Amino acid sequence: MARVIHVFRQPDRFVAGTVGEPGDRTFYLQASEDVRIISVTVEKQQVAVLAERLGSLLEEVANRFGADVPESVPEELVDVDPLTVPVEEEFRVGTMGLGWDAESKAVVIELLAMTEGEVDETVVLDDTEEGPDAVRVFLTPAAARAFAERADRVVNAGRKPCPLCGEPLDPAGHICPRQNGYRRETELNES
């Protein structure tokens, strides 16, 4: 079966978002252009890594190619809206690719479907007939900066970290490995 590559050359929107409560969230990347909307499922760590790598790529593109990369997100590109519903998973992302298209002066993000075996890296950012399904999104440097900023906000909007071990705090309680399972009772004021 030939692979399907969903290409978004001028997306109206490309965002990271979640469905569910903190501690039980499912992370999605969602691209839309005109009436087409594609949502793919990703791990929280993949969203964090993509945001971090986008920041590094934007710095490199500005230095090496002299591309116009804004330091901060233009106000009109700040997106705080929820994901467009219904959120229907196209596939779960296994491999991500990131690049710069000098011709269109755009950041290219490619999200490949998870596969049983190992993915041949030559299929990333390539139009070969064989390989996993993919979503390929072209973003202006400003839109890439906006995506990375929102992705950071989405990742950090979950449960607060424990000040001792950094693991997420659950509403039901937290057994901290740094305290070896010991929970200190609050001290009573002796007056």
Number of C-alpha atoms within 10 A of each C-alpha: 6 10 13 14 19 17 15 23 15 15 18 14 20 25 24 27 25 22 13 9 10 15 12 11 14 15 22 25 21 22 24 18 15 10 6 11 21 20 26 22 23 23 14 18 11 16 21 18 15 19 23 15 14 23 16 11 18 21 16 14 20 14 12 8 11 10 16 14 18 16 10 10 19 12 8 7 14 14 14 11 8 11 19 15 8 8 16 14 13 16 18 17 23 18 19 18 15 17 16 19 11 11 6 12 16 22 23 21 22 23 27 25 21 17 14 6 6 9 16 10 11 10 16 22 19 12 13 13 13 12 22 22 19 26 25 22 22 23 26 18 24 20 23 27 24 24 24 24 21 20 23 17 15 19 19 13 11 16 16 14 13 14 10 10 12 11 15 16 18 14 10 5 7 13 14 18 11 10 11 8 10 10 10 7 6 6 6 6 5 4 3
